[in-house]
Amino acid sequence: MRALWIEDHQLIGDSLEMLLSVLMPEVSLDKARSLDAALQFAQSFRYEVVLMDWWLGDTDGEHTISALRAARCQAPLIVVTADEREAVMRRAQAMKVAGYITKTADPMALVTAIRQVVEGLRAAEPVPAYTATTAHGPLPSLSLEDVFPELTARQADVFRCLMRGISDKQIARELDISETTVKTHVRAILQLVGAAKRGEAVYQARARGAGER
């Protein structure tokens, strides 16, 4: 199965690629970080499904969807976005997307949506925020400090921001620290978690049941 993932944040793109490599190894994923790149991919290959963020910089999903369809991309579209506003979801539905999944959803919700769409079914409505699960049902999410007790308080703050998928500049502004300090904390987090990339660190935290609290 060949899929296209349109996402301008590298962290999120890497996270999804890692997730699908584990849960859907049959998927060959191409990644585009801009609309122009996405259109080039769409004109060069035939995809079974296209995953797209609703926001690409200042470009909204309506423009992206219109451009893809004008480029004769026939693949069903699944919106994967951090924007949980109902008005945005309704706009996406009006554009006849195949699914709308929030980035806070359980990873299996995305896998299920992809499989349903490829099988010709409509993906489910947006799902609730990610929770760890066991055979006995959902468990309350753990704090990062519970999962990684070696984290300092500031590292935990930065890690929580990474889990939200925001940039170094946004983290620096939110925590009132310099971007250089953010990068230093990120390097320490990766070393502590034993991850090579930010997306891998976030995936490991989610897999161990950590939430963003």
N, C-alpha and C positions, 0 to 999 in steps of 0.2 A: 504494500500500500504506500503510495506516495502522497505526502501532505506538505502544504506550505504554511509556515508560521510567520505572520507579519507582526513584528513587535520591535519598537525602537529602543527598548531598554535591554541591554545585554544580559543583565542579571536574570531577568524574567525569561528571556530566550534560552539561556543556558539551563535554567531550572526546568523548563518544560522539556527540553531535549533530554535531560538526564531522566526525568520522570518517565517519558515515553520509551526510552531505551530499556528501562527496567520492566515496565508494565505492558508495553506494546512493542516488543522488539521487531515485529513485522513491519513497523512504520519506518519509511525512509523520509526524513524531515529536512526540507529546505527552509532556510531562515532568511527573511528580508527585513532590513531595519529601516526601510523607507518605502514610500508608495512607488517611487520610480523603480526601485529594485524589485518590488513585488510584481509590478506590471511586466517587467522583463522576464521574470520567472513564469508568470502566467501565460505569456505569449510563447514561451519555449517548451513548456511541459504540460502534460495533462494530469491534473490532480484529482484525487478522489474526495478530498476535503481541504478546505482552507480555514485556518484558525487566524483570527485577527483581533488586535486590540482596537477598542473603539476610538482611542485617541492616538494619533501619530503626530507628535508635536502639536501644532495648532490645527491639524487636519482632523475633522471628525469622521465617524464611521459612515455617515451618509455619503460623503464625498468619496471615501475609499471604496465603498460598495459600488457606487455608480461607475467609478473608474474601472474597477475589475470587470464589471458586466459589459462596459463599453469595449473592453479588450477581449471580449468573448470568452471570459472565464466562466465555465459552466458548473464548476464544482460547488457543492453546498458550502455555505459560510457559517462558521460558529464564532460568535463574538466571545472573547475571553478578556475580561476587563476588570479593573479595580473600581469602575464607576457603578455603584449599586443603586443609583437613583432610578426610581420607577419610570420617570419620564423618559430617560435615556433608553431603558429597556423597551418601552413602548415604541420609541422611534425605530429601534432595531427590528422589532417585530413587524412594524409597518413596511420595512424594507425587505420583509420575507426572509430573514435569516433562518438557518436551520436550528440554531440554538443560541442561548445567551448564558454564559457561565461566569460567575464572579471569581476573581483571583483568590478570594478567601475560602473558596469551596474546598471540600474534600477532594484530593487528587483523583479519586475513583469516579467522581462525578464527571470530570472531563473525559476520562477513558470511556465511560459508559456513553456519554454524548457522542463521541467520535464513532463508536461501534454502532450506535443506533442510526446515526446519520448515514454511515456507509451502507447499512442494511436497508436504507430507504425510509427510516422512521424519523419522527420529529423528536428532537432532544427535549428533555424535561425543562420545566420552568427553573429559574435560578434557585440554587440550593443554599442551605444555611452554611454558616462559617465552618471551617474545618474542625473536626474533633477526632481524637484518636479513638479507635474502636477495637473491641475484642469480641470473642464469641458470645459474651454476655451483654453486648450492647455498647453504647458510647460511654467513654470515660471523660471526665472533666480535663481540659487541657492543663498541662503543667507550665510552670514559669520556666524561663530560660535558666534561671539560677538553680532550679530543681534539677534540670537535665544536665547542665554544665556548671557545677558548683565552683569551678576554678575561675569563672568569669569575674572580673571586677565589676563594680556597679556601673561604671561608665561604659565598659565593654558590652555589658548587657543592654544598656540604652542604645548603643550603636547597632548591636545585633538585632534588636527589635525593629529598628528602622530598616535594616537590610531585609527583614522578613516582609516588610511592607513594600519593598521594591523601589524605594526612593533613591535618588542620586546622592553622591558625596556632597554636592553643593547644598541640596535640600537638608541632608542630615546636619551639616555644619550650621546651617541657619536655624534649624529647629532646636539643636542642642547648645547653640551659642558657643561653638568651638571652631577652630580653623579647619579647612579642608585637609591640610597636612596632618593635623591631629586625627581626623577621621580615618585617613589612610593608614596611619600608624595603628589605630585600634583594629581596623579591618585585618591587617596583616597578623596581628596578635590573635584575633579570633580564628582565622584560618589555621594558624599553627596549633592552637589549642584544640580545635575540633578535628584536626587532621584532614582538612579539605584543601584541594588545590585551587578551587574557585569559589566565589561567593555563592553561586547557585547551588553548589554541592553542599556548602555549609547550611544554607537555608533548608535544603531537602533533608539533610540529616536531622536538623532540629525538628522539622515537621514529622518525620518518620518516627522520632522518639516521643512524640506527643506534645511538643512544646507549642504554646500559643504565643500571642503577642502581648500578653499582660506582664 
